[in-house]
Amino acid sequence: MVTRNLGLKTRDIKKAGEFSLKRGNLSFSSAATIADRWKPFASYMAENNIKDLKDLSREDLIGYGVLLSDRVCDDEISVPYAQNLVSAVNTVMKMATLGAWHSVSPTLDCGIPERSHIRTSPPDGLCRDAFYRALNALDDEFSEGKAVAILAREFGLRTKEAALLDSKKALEEAHDGGCVNITRGTKGGRKRKVPVSSSSQIRALEFCAFVQGQRNLLIPKDSNWEKFRGNQIRQMREALQKHGISRLHELRAAYACERYEQLSGVPAPVLGGIETPLGHMARIKVAIELGHGRIDVTNSYLGGRNADARTQP
């Protein structure tokens, strides 16, 4: 008789993870911690119809890790926590397969940022024309996802902020006051204003308002944020990857680089610019517009202030 879950004597995926840890020489506290970190992945497996550990592949874990990376970039979870979640799955699977599992790297395979990240390459989607060509190549079924991507590129919004934005109201605010109020889905509930200074931003809001229809957000009536992120946002990300845009967070970085140049008059350091005192002030404003409270976070969007110097022989 074929046994389920690599012979761990349970059909329950969550319990299978706990049972596998008993095969290792782990302390009670370590096993309990890893078991807790395994549970979110067990739920992910169920959502993706993976019912047996023997059917789990590295690609499945990488897909999970990419979702965690997106949540890190949206400030929903911390870098250490995301890395630990992936590492916990590696530990469980190593023990479940008696060492045959080939571990997945949280950073190299999943793209979860290093704990201290300085951008060294230009963001995907920096060329606005190429970005919109990529969107135009996607099917109409991605309309809400397209709108989220556009709001990330044109206003630097996090994924959840974009999904919850009332674009009709935002369009009125843009016309009346020259800025958009971001109040829903923000990190720590910190509200902020994002300036509207280009026709492309107005067109973006017009499109998003059309997609939104009679709702006051982009999430469909028969869905919620968790389902929307796990389905349409994930599909959108995978579709954009085929056009050279690795993740939605890259679009926030593209917005940041564009705003930095508008404010400082020189390209962002990651694009070869040399930072001036005006550039430092631009960083402060960009950080605020992105919803961050610390200027050092802009290193992951714009590159370090000495990025240009590091490229010199």
C-alpha positions, -999 to 999 in steps of 0.1 A, spaced: 0 0 0 13 35 -9 18 56 22 9 93 23 34 121 32 66 101 29 55 75 54 50 99 83 18 81 93 -7 110 88 -27 124 60 -26 159 76 1 181 60 5 202 91 9 172 113 33 156 88 56 185 92 55 181 130 61 144 128 91 149 105 108 171 130 108 142 154 132 125 131 158 151 138 178 157 169 161 190 178 153 205 211 117 208 220 117 246 216 134 245 182 110 218 170 80 239 182 93 271 165 99 253 132 65 236 134 48 270 138 67 284 108 57 253 88 20 259 93 17 289 68 33 268 41 10 239 48 -19 263 42 -2 274 10 1 238 -1 -37 233 5 -45 264 -14 -25 251 -44 -39 216 -42 -7 199 -31 -19 171 -9 12 150 -3 47 158 7 60 135 -20 45 158 -46 62 189 -33 89 203 -55 116 230 -51 96 251 -76 66 250 -53 87 263 -24 103 290 -46 68 302 -56 59 304 -19 91 323 -13 84 348 -41 51 356 -25 69 361 8 93 384 -9 65 405 -23 50 407 13 84 419 25 86 445 -2 51 457 8 62 459 44 37 433 55 63 410 71 100 414 80 130 401 61 141 378 89 106 363 93 103 357 56 137 340 55 129 319 85 96 307 69 115 294 39 142 279 60 116 261 82 102 243 51 138 233 41 143 218 76 110 199 75 116 185 41 152 176 48 140 155 77 110 141 59 131 130 29 160 117 51 183 143 36 174 140 0 157 174 -2 177 201 -21 174 233 -1 159 265 -15 178 298 -8 155 325 5 176 352 -11 190 336 -43 161 315 -53 131 334 -39 144 370 -41 138 378 -5 161 408 2 192 407 23 187 421 58 205 452 46 198 458 10 213 484 -13 200 484 -49 228 479 -75 208 475 -107 181 496 -123 145 487 -115 124 468 -140 97 489 -156 118 520 -155 110 526 -192 73 537 -191 67 528 -227 80 493 -223 59 489 -191 27 499 -208 35 477 -238 39 448 -214 5 456 -199 -12 459 -233 0 424 -241 -20 409 -212 -55 396 -214 -85 417 -201 -90 392 -173 -61 409 -156 -79 443 -155 -78 447 -117 -42 434 -116 -32 458 -143 -47 487 -123 -26 477 -93 5 476 -114 -2 510 -129 -8 525 -94 25 510 -83 44 525 -113 27 559 -114 23 566 -76 47 542 -59 19 525 -40 23 492 -22 2 463 -36 -24 465 -8 -26 503 -9 -33 501 -47 -59 473 -43 -78 493 -16 -75 527 -33 -108 544 -43 -96 556 -77 -127 576 -84 -121 596 -52 -84 598 -60 -91 612 -94 -112 640 -79 -85 648 -54 -59 649 -82 -80 675 -101 -89 695 -71 -58 696 -50 -29 681 -71 -23 651 -48 -38 618 -39 -45 608 -3 -34 573 6 -53 561 37 -61 524 32 -37 495 36 -8 516 47 20 504 69 12 512 105 -19 531 95 3 561 84 -16 582 60 2 602 33 -2 624 2 13 615 -31 17 645 -56 2 644 -90 25 662 -114 21 644 -148 -6 636 -173 4 599 -171 -8 599 -135 -42 614 -144 -46 588 -172 -37 561 -147 -64 572 -123 -89 574 -151 -82 538 -162 -83 525 -126 -116 544 -119 -131 527 -150 -119 492 -139 -132 499 -104 -167 505 -117 -193 510 -90 -170 497 -62 -149 519 -40 -118 497 -44 -102 473 -70 -109 441 -52 -140 423 -67 -171 420 -46 -169 382 -44 -133 383 -31 -112 397 -3 -76 410 0 -61 375 8 -79 359 -22 -71 388 -45 -34 387 -36 -32 349 -39 -50 348 -73 -51 379 -95 -20 396 -81 0 364 -84 -12 358 -119 -4 394 -128 31 390 -114 37 358 -134 25 375 -165 47 405 -161 77 383 -155 73 371 -190 79 407 -201 110 413 -180 93 428 -149 102 405 -120 79 418 -93 55 446 -86 79 461 -61 102 469 -90 76 494 -102 77 512 -68 115 515 -73 109 528 -108 86 555 -94 112 563 -68 140 567 -93 119 589 -115 108 611 -86 143 614 -73 155 628 -107 125 652 -109 134 665 -74 172 666 -76 178 672 -113 202 642 -115 196 605 -120 194 583 -90 227 568 -78 217 533 -91 214 549 -126 248 565 -124 240 598 -108 262 614 -82 243 625 -51 244 661 -41 230 679 -10 198 684 -30 197 647 -36 197 641 1 166 663 4 150 644 -25 156 611 -7 137 624 23 107 634 1 108 601 -18 108 582 14 77 600 26 59 595 -7 66 558 -5 53 556 30 86 550 48 97 568 80 135 563 75 157 577 47 180 547 47 152 526 33 156 545 0 189 526 -6 168 496 -17 150 518 -43 177 544 -54 210 527 -46 234 539 -19 247 575 -19 281 562 -29 269 537 -55 286 556 -83 319 557 -64 318 519 -59 318 514 -97 351 532 -102 384 513 -104 
